[in-house]
Amino acid sequence: MSALTEQERSIITHALTGSNRNGKVYRNYFLTDDGDPELEALVQRGYMRRGAVINEGVDRYYRVTDMGALAVGLHLPKEA
């Protein structure tokens, strides 16, 4: 498994913390173009998984896996 780049770390962290400057995990999604190359690379390596497609197939939610969260020193939010 190759190490994460700073950009990949940033994507995973943003998916879990949004723009929270305190780094508190409160969500698990990153919304972008369906098929985004950076997100798809993270999916292929097991750090993220594909979520729902919205906006008539234009956008997709990507979600962080346990492995992805641990790779950036965070934990997934607990499901309610």
BAVODO-237910 format. One record per residue (C-alpha): x, y, z; residue in one letter. Coordinates in Angstrom, 3 decimals, padded with zeros to 6 digits. Layout:
         px         py         pz   r
          X          Y          Z   a
...
! end
This chain:
         px         py         pz   r
    000.000    000.000    000.000   m
    001.531    003.299   -001.062   s
    001.710    006.243    001.297   a
   -000.825    009.045    001.011   l
    000.187    012.310   -000.609   t
   -000.557    015.571    001.187   e
   -003.445    016.172   -001.249   q
   -004.913    012.734   -000.525   e
   -004.575    013.316    003.221   r
   -006.360    016.642    002.755   s
   -009.228    015.008    000.833   i
   -009.760    012.340    003.501   i
   -009.504    014.832    006.356   t
   -011.952    017.208    004.655   h
   -014.402    014.348    004.074   a
   -014.453    013.707    007.824   l
   -014.072    017.195    009.299   t
   -015.370    019.567    006.621   g
   -013.975    023.008    007.268   s
   -013.844    022.453    011.034   n
   -010.583    023.975    012.159   r
   -010.627    021.947    015.376   n
   -010.366    018.682    013.408   g
   -013.479    017.175    015.025   k
   -014.966    014.357    012.951   v
   -018.654    014.959    012.389   y
   -019.409    013.581    008.923   r
   -018.228    011.084    006.323   n
   -018.634    012.328    002.763   y
   -016.895    014.167   -000.037   f
   -019.121    015.349   -002.891   l
   -017.489    015.880   -006.276   t
   -017.783    014.941   -009.940   d
   -018.606    011.291   -010.510   d
   -015.413    009.539   -011.547   g
   -013.043    012.168   -010.115   d
   -009.562    010.700   -010.702   p
   -008.174    011.529   -007.235   e
   -011.170    010.063   -005.428   l
   -011.292    007.015   -007.683   e
   -007.595    006.370   -006.933   a
   -008.413    006.442   -003.210   l
   -011.285    003.997   -003.830   v
   -008.984    001.627   -005.717   q
   -006.510    001.672   -002.830   r
   -009.207    001.063   -000.191   g
   -009.126    004.461    001.537   y
   -012.560    005.529    000.294   m
   -015.666    003.936   -001.189   r
   -018.239    005.142   -003.681   r
   -021.533    006.464   -002.378   g
   -024.703    007.667   -004.075   a
   -024.763    009.432   -007.434   v
   -026.875    012.606   -007.514   i
   -027.742    015.474   -009.850   n
   -028.714    013.217   -012.748   e
   -025.442    011.298   -012.604   g
   -023.161    014.323   -012.533   v
   -021.964    014.193   -008.919   d
   -021.119    011.396   -006.502   r
   -020.643    011.104   -002.773   y
   -017.446    009.367   -001.727   y
   -017.091    008.020    001.815   r
   -013.983    007.285    003.873   v
   -013.320    003.703    004.946   t
   -011.966    002.691    008.354   d
   -008.568    002.263    006.712   m
   -008.717    005.786    005.274   g
   -009.655    007.348    008.595   a
   -006.876    005.527    010.421   l
   -004.367    006.552    007.737   a
   -004.907    010.216    008.676   v
   -005.120    009.578    012.421   g
   -008.902    009.924    012.719   l
   -011.830    007.626    013.428   h
   -015.102    007.342    011.553   l
   -018.089    009.049    013.164   p
   -020.385    006.730    015.072   k
   -023.640    005.913    013.326   e
   -026.733    007.116    015.172   a
! end
